[in-house]
Amino acid sequence: MPSDFTEYFDLRESASRNTGYNGQRVWRFIHTNLCFQKRLQQEEMGWKRDFNRLVSGMHAVVDCEIIEDIGLSEEGRCEYRRRLRDEPGSILNLYYAYMLTLSAIREVSKGPSFESCAYLGDASIPPLMRALTSDDLLASDSVQSAAASLRAHASSPDFAVWKLRLRTRHLKLIMGCVECNVCKVHGTVLVIGLASTLQVLLGDDGSRDATQPAEERPDPLKLDRVSLGSLVATAAKLSRACATVERFREFDGEDLSQAYFGAPRPHADPS
């Protein structure tokens, strides 16, 4: 229950930015203790790599929000190179997380949450959501192939959905340890958004192709208003982060005709 000391934040008014908070220890703990470390090179462990890539993509979002606040300056260029360009897999994983959230939004539009969720109570929201879910980008080959790859890896006999669920829960708890309130709120939204993405694409049991009758299984497309709102907000954050990467790539003199493999152009901003 909320206490007298509970603080509430509007994500639009309390926008993510460079607050000056040093989160290195938090991220170091996440990458070394929550991300999978063992047997990552084995083919059947693709699901572990997928989880690690989502966490890396989440980290890249935070980095993009920081350098966007710094701006296109020499300091911004140095931070872009340190945080993103020279960090192995960071930008690719950002695009990967973006594609998965877009695919999840397309899937959830087919479920009951889209029309009945209390999040859509404002009359101005449903038209925006329908415009978002009908965007061609969501059905593009690169976006759908990312989701197909995730599901293929989850079909491995070694796949353990409980390990993903446990790590996701711990990731949310760790966000509560962040000492910057703005960072804590936006980090929690990202975690819930990525957890919702995994639920929609894989189902509660880790497989959308479970053999038991559909009426006996929880509907993975049925999201509450917090999960649905966080999913859309996370997609918006990822979209803006990808656009930030494009601007800094150009500012840094990179050849933009050499797009990152499989990465969709920043196009549909669900904000």
URVEN-V877397 format. One record per backbone hydrogen bond with DSSP energy under -0.5 kcal/mol. CO is the residue of the C=O (numbers start at 1). NH is the residue of the N-H. E is the energy in kcal/mol with one decimal. If there is no record, write none. Layout:
<<CO & NH & E> <CO & NH & E>>
//
This chain:
<<3 & 6 & -1.6> <9 & 11 & -0.6> <10 & 14 & -3.6> <13 & 15 & -0.8> <17 & 19 & -1.4> <21 & 23 & -0.9> <23 & 27 & -2.6> <24 & 28 & -2.6> <25 & 29 & -2.1> <26 & 30 & -2.2> <27 & 31 & -2.8> <28 & 32 & -1.9> <29 & 33 & -2.4> <29 & 34 & -0.7> <30 & 34 & -1.6> <30 & 35 & -2.0> <39 & 42 & -1.1> <42 & 45 & -1.9> <43 & 46 & -1.0> <45 & 48 & -0.9> <45 & 49 & -1.6> <46 & 50 & -2.4> <47 & 51 & -1.7> <48 & 52 & -2.2> <49 & 53 & -2.3> <50 & 54 & -2.0> <51 & 55 & -2.1> <52 & 56 & -2.4> <53 & 57 & -2.6> <54 & 58 & -2.3> <55 & 59 & -2.3> <56 & 60 & -2.3> <57 & 61 & -1.7> <58 & 62 & -1.6> <59 & 63 & -2.2> <60 & 64 & -2.6> <61 & 65 & -2.3> <62 & 66 & -1.7> <63 & 67 & -2.4> <64 & 68 & -2.3> <65 & 69 & -1.3> <66 & 70 & -1.8> <67 & 71 & -2.4> <71 & 73 & -1.9> <73 & 77 & -2.6> <74 & 78 & -2.2> <75 & 79 & -2.4> <76 & 80 & -2.6> <77 & 81 & -2.3> <78 & 82 & -2.4> <79 & 83 & -3.0> <80 & 84 & -2.2> <80 & 85 & -2.2> <81 & 86 & -2.7> <84 & 87 & -1.1> <86 & 88 & -0.7> <87 & 90 & -2.1> <89 & 93 & -2.6> <90 & 94 & -1.5> <91 & 95 & -2.1> <92 & 96 & -2.2> <93 & 97 & -2.5> <94 & 98 & -2.1> <95 & 99 & -2.6> <96 & 100 & -2.1> <97 & 101 & -2.2> <98 & 102 & -2.1> <99 & 103 & -2.2> <100 & 104 & -2.3> <101 & 105 & -2.3> <102 & 106 & -2.0> <103 & 107 & -2.1> <104 & 108 & -2.9> <105 & 109 & -1.3> <107 & 110 & -1.8> <108 & 111 & -1.4> <108 & 114 & -0.6> <111 & 114 & -0.7> <112 & 115 & -0.5> <112 & 116 & -2.0> <113 & 117 & -1.9> <117 & 120 & -2.1> <118 & 121 & -1.9> <122 & 125 & -1.8> <122 & 126 & -0.8> <123 & 127 & -0.5> <124 & 128 & -0.7> <125 & 128 & -0.6> <125 & 129 & -2.3> <126 & 130 & -2.6> <127 & 131 & -2.1> <128 & 132 & -2.1> <129 & 133 & -2.7> <130 & 134 & -1.3> <132 & 135 & -1.4> <135 & 138 & -1.2> <136 & 139 & -1.1> <137 & 140 & -1.3> <140 & 144 & -2.4> <141 & 145 & -2.5> <142 & 146 & -1.4> <143 & 147 & -1.4> <144 & 148 & -2.3> <145 & 149 & -2.3> <146 & 150 & -2.0> <147 & 151 & -2.2> <148 & 152 & -2.3> <149 & 153 & -2.3> <150 & 154 & -1.8> <151 & 155 & -0.8> <152 & 155 & -0.8> <153 & 156 & -1.4> <156 & 159 & -2.0> <160 & 163 & -1.1> <160 & 164 & -1.1> <161 & 165 & -2.5> <162 & 166 & -2.6> <163 & 167 & -2.1> <164 & 168 & -2.4> <165 & 169 & -2.3> <166 & 170 & -2.3> <167 & 171 & -2.3> <168 & 172 & -1.9> <169 & 173 & -2.1> <170 & 174 & -2.5> <171 & 175 & -1.5> <172 & 176 & -0.8> <173 & 176 & -0.8> <174 & 177 & -1.9> <175 & 178 & -1.1> <179 & 181 & -0.6> <180 & 184 & -2.7> <181 & 185 & -2.4> <182 & 186 & -2.2> <183 & 187 & -2.4> <184 & 188 & -2.2> <185 & 189 & -2.1> <186 & 190 & -1.9> <187 & 191 & -2.1> <188 & 192 & -2.6> <189 & 193 & -2.5> <190 & 194 & -2.5> <191 & 195 & -2.5> <192 & 196 & -2.4> <193 & 197 & -1.7> <194 & 198 & -2.1> <195 & 199 & -2.2> <196 & 200 & -2.6> <197 & 201 & -2.3> <198 & 202 & -2.4> <198 & 203 & -0.6> <199 & 203 & -2.2> <203 & 206 & -1.2> <207 & 210 & -0.8> <213 & 216 & -1.7> <214 & 217 & -1.5> <218 & 220 & -0.8> <219 & 222 & -1.7> <221 & 113 & -0.7> <221 & 223 & -1.2> <224 & 228 & -2.8> <225 & 229 & -2.4> <226 & 230 & -2.4> <227 & 231 & -2.3> <228 & 232 & -2.2> <229 & 233 & -2.5> <230 & 234 & -2.6> <231 & 235 & -2.1> <232 & 236 & -2.1> <233 & 237 & -2.2> <234 & 238 & -2.6> <235 & 239 & -2.4> <236 & 240 & -2.4> <237 & 241 & -2.3> <238 & 242 & -2.4> <239 & 243 & -2.0> <240 & 244 & -2.2> <241 & 245 & -2.3> <242 & 246 & -2.1> <243 & 247 & -2.1> <244 & 248 & -2.4> <245 & 249 & -2.6> <246 & 250 & -2.1> <247 & 251 & -2.4> <248 & 252 & -2.1> <249 & 254 & -2.8> <250 & 253 & -1.4> <254 & 256 & -0.9> <255 & 258 & -1.5> <257 & 259 & -1.3> <260 & 263 & -2.2> <267 & 269 & -0.8> <268 & 270 & -0.8>>
//
